[in-house]
Structure formats: C-alpha cells, structure tokens
Amino acid sequence: MAVPNEYAAVAEREREWSEARARERSEAREGCGESGAVGVIGVIVLAACAVWSLISAAGRDARPEGVLLAVFAVAAGYAGGRIAGTLRPVAVACAAALTATGLAVVSPQEVPGAYPAGGVVPGDAGATAALLVLGAGAACCAASAARGRGSRPLLWALALAVTCTALVLGSVAGFAGSAGVLLCSLAAARTRRRAVALIALALAAAAAVALSWGVAKDTLPEGLTASLEGQLTGHRMALWQEAAAVAGAEPVRGVGPGRFGELSVTAQQSAVTDGKPHSAVLQQTAEQGVVGLALLAAVFGWLLYGLWRSPRSTAVAVSAGAALTALAVVACLGNALSFTPVTVGAGLLAGLAAARPAAVGRPVPAGL
C-alpha cells in the first residue's frame, strides 16, 4: 500500500506545481515581454545620472566620485540580481536578507562603504534602517517566490525576524519600514493587478518627497512642523532649510556634487558632521539642481517600471516595490543612499524581482 500512496503524493505535488505555474503566468502576463526595453531604459537613465554629475561638477571644486560610485553600485547590483534571480532566486534572496540584517547589526560603526571617516554621524541611523528594510524585502520576495509549502513559513519567519531585529536595535524607522514591507507582501498574495499597487507605492514615495520639501520650505501647518521637529531634530531641519536655500540659488546645475558641506553654516558648526543634509532629495537638488532631482526620480521610476514588466509573480513584484518605496522614504528623511551596501542592495533586490525564471519545465529541486 505504500507505493500507491507515494504515487498519490507525487501526483499531488505535480498538480500543485502546475496550478502554481499557471497562476504565476496569469499574474505576470501584464508584465512579461519587455525585459529588453527595461534594460535599455535603465542603461540610459543611469548613464544620464553619471554624465550629469560630471556636468554639474565641471569648473568647480566638486567631488562627483560619490555619485559615480552610487550609479555603479546600483547597476552592478541590478545586473547581479538579474543573473542570480534566473538561477537561484530564493537562495540568493535569503542570503541577501541575512547579509543586510548582519550589516545592520554591526552598523553604524562598521558599515562598509560609508563615506564618513570620523565618528558616528546622525545619518548612519538611516543606513541601519535602510539595510533592515532591504533585508525584510528580500526575505518577503523569497517567501513569495518559494514553491514548496514547507519552506514558505520559514521564509516568512525570517522576514518577521528582520522586523523584530529593528526593535532590538532601536531603529524606529527600520521597524516601521520593515513592518510595512511585510504587511504589503502579505497583502500582495491576494493582489492580481500589480499596476495599481505599484502606482500606490509611487504616490507614497512622492508624499515623502513633498513632506521633506514642506519642512525645508516651512510651508507645513505649525502643529505638524512642531511634531516633526521632535522626530527629526532641529539640527536636521536647519540642514534641510539651508539645502532648500542653496537649491534656490543654483536651481539648474546646483552647487556641485559634494559641496553642500562647504556652504552650510549648520554643517560647519556641528562637532560631528559628514557635510550632507541627510535627505537624498534635498541633497540632490542642492548639489545637482532640478535636473539631478529629476534623474533621481527617473531611477526610482525605472525600478518600479521594471517590476511592473517583470515576469515574476505579482506577489514578488509588489514585495520588492514595497521595499524600494520604504527605502525611498528613509532616504528622504536620512542619509541612507550615501552607503554603498544600501545602493547595491537596492539594485540587487530590484534585479531579483525582475529576473526571468530559468526553467519553464519542471520545478527546481528543494524549492530553490
């Protein structure tokens, strides 16, 4: 009697796998077929970011190396994610989640790729939150992509563990972002129209940009401004206001990459500073003008467009989109994008979620 039971179990696994493949094809139909176009757009956008940083730095004592390194990190991470996502998406996503969480535990003092060379600066807290968000996003993508029922609970537990790690580390932004990514990923399992979900995520990122500009320009209601000052600190708000003033003086080209610290009185008077306004949006506008800000928005839009056109399931695409959106919010409020592991991780996560599965036939062993 054992043989028929084994045959029945095999048949049941084959049926479940066939249903899962059919569901994935149905969910990804709106997104497949344009991976080449996504790659071309990415090359154009990233190349434009690199070229504009050089144009903005021309004729000035500017330092575009940081921008060029960030562009290279995103490109390398995305390419690596596309390759790894084709071969072993779940295994690589798990490794990425564990690596990001490990780096967050040892940060801010030991995060590799940090630009500041001195003591711990306030912006390092943004790196911790960003790494935790990316770790939770990678774990959620792994859980959504796993085919074995036995492995999914373990992967969801990994995502929950990353979220709890944020509480242990005392990172409020990391906990909020990781919890939001986890909730969005769970909800994405019942989502069939990824375009609506990704548009909502883009609007959330736009709201964070508008909030940071409202604080910098002092256009928010007094009650909201007083509440935010308690969370952001008066020092950071002063940096934001100076960044807005610098951007108004040089609206097109900006003052040049890496020059905000030289022009900021608040940064110069601080005992420990990295010369940054601790907001990617305000730093980009102040140092590279509105063109640089538009290119930064174009990079984010390209990543979301790649997720929309991804042949992966809607759950995987929305999970990655939620993590990238949470990262964008953290970057609006902190100095997250000045750390190479964060930019590499963002590109890697987007590449994993946009990669085309290698096999159309039988499943990969062990759910990987």
Secondary structure as the mmCIF struct_conf table of DSSP 4:
data_model
#
loop_
_struct_conf.conf_type_id
_struct_conf.id
_struct_conf.beg_label_comp_id
_struct_conf.beg_label_asym_id
_struct_conf.beg_label_seq_id
_struct_conf.end_label_comp_id
_struct_conf.end_label_asym_id
_struct_conf.end_label_seq_id
HELX_RH_AL_P HELX_RH_AL_P1 ALA A 2 ALA A 28
TURN_TY1_P TURN_TY1_P1 ARG A 29 GLY A 31
BEND BEND1 GLY A 33 GLY A 33
HELX_RH_AL_P HELX_RH_AL_P2 SER A 35 ALA A 57
TURN_TY1_P TURN_TY1_P2 ALA A 58 ASP A 61
TURN_TY1_P TURN_TY1_P3 PRO A 64 PRO A 64
HELX_RH_AL_P HELX_RH_AL_P3 GLU A 65 LEU A 87
HELX_RH_AL_P HELX_RH_AL_P4 PRO A 89 VAL A 106
TURN_TY1_P TURN_TY1_P4 SER A 107 GLU A 110
TURN_TY1_P TURN_TY1_P5 PRO A 112 GLY A 113
STRN STRN1 ALA A 114 ALA A 114
BEND BEND2 TYR A 115 TYR A 115
BEND BEND3 GLY A 118 GLY A 119
TURN_TY1_P TURN_TY1_P6 PRO A 122 GLY A 123
HELX_RH_AL_P HELX_RH_AL_P5 ASP A 124 ALA A 145
TURN_TY1_P TURN_TY1_P7 ARG A 149 GLY A 150
HELX_RH_AL_P HELX_RH_AL_P6 SER A 151 LEU A 169
TURN_TY1_P TURN_TY1_P8 GLY A 170 GLY A 170
HELX_RH_AL_P HELX_RH_AL_P7 VAL A 172 ALA A 188
TURN_TY1_P TURN_TY1_P9 ALA A 189 ARG A 190
HELX_RH_AL_P HELX_RH_AL_P8 ARG A 194 LYS A 217
TURN_TY1_P TURN_TY1_P10 ASP A 218 ASP A 218
BEND BEND4 LEU A 220 LEU A 220
HELX_RH_AL_P HELX_RH_AL_P9 GLU A 222 LEU A 232
HELX_RH_AL_P HELX_RH_AL_P10 GLY A 234 ALA A 249
BEND BEND5 GLU A 250 GLU A 250
TURN_TY1_P TURN_TY1_P11 PRO A 251 ARG A 253
BEND BEND6 VAL A 255 VAL A 255
TURN_TY1_P TURN_TY1_P12 PRO A 257 GLY A 258
HELX_RH_AL_P HELX_RH_AL_P11 PHE A 260 LEU A 263
HELX_RH_AL_P HELX_RH_AL_P12 VAL A 265 GLN A 269
BEND BEND7 ALA A 271 VAL A 272
BEND BEND8 GLY A 275 GLY A 275
BEND BEND9 HIS A 278 HIS A 278
HELX_RH_AL_P HELX_RH_AL_P13 ALA A 280 TRP A 308
TURN_TY1_P TURN_TY1_P13 ARG A 309 ARG A 309
BEND BEND10 PRO A 311 ARG A 312
HELX_RH_AL_P HELX_RH_AL_P14 THR A 314 LEU A 333
BEND BEND11 GLY A 334 ASN A 335
HELX_RH_3T_P HELX_RH_3T_P1 ALA A 336 SER A 338
STRN STRN2 PHE A 339 PHE A 339
HELX_RH_AL_P HELX_RH_AL_P15 THR A 340 ALA A 354
HELX_LH_PP_P HELX_LH_PP_P1 ALA A 355 PRO A 357
BEND BEND12 ALA A 358 ALA A 358
BEND BEND13 VAL A 360 ARG A 362
HELX_LH_PP_P HELX_LH_PP_P2 PRO A 363 VAL A 364
HELX_RH_3T_P HELX_RH_3T_P2 PRO A 365 GLY A 367
#
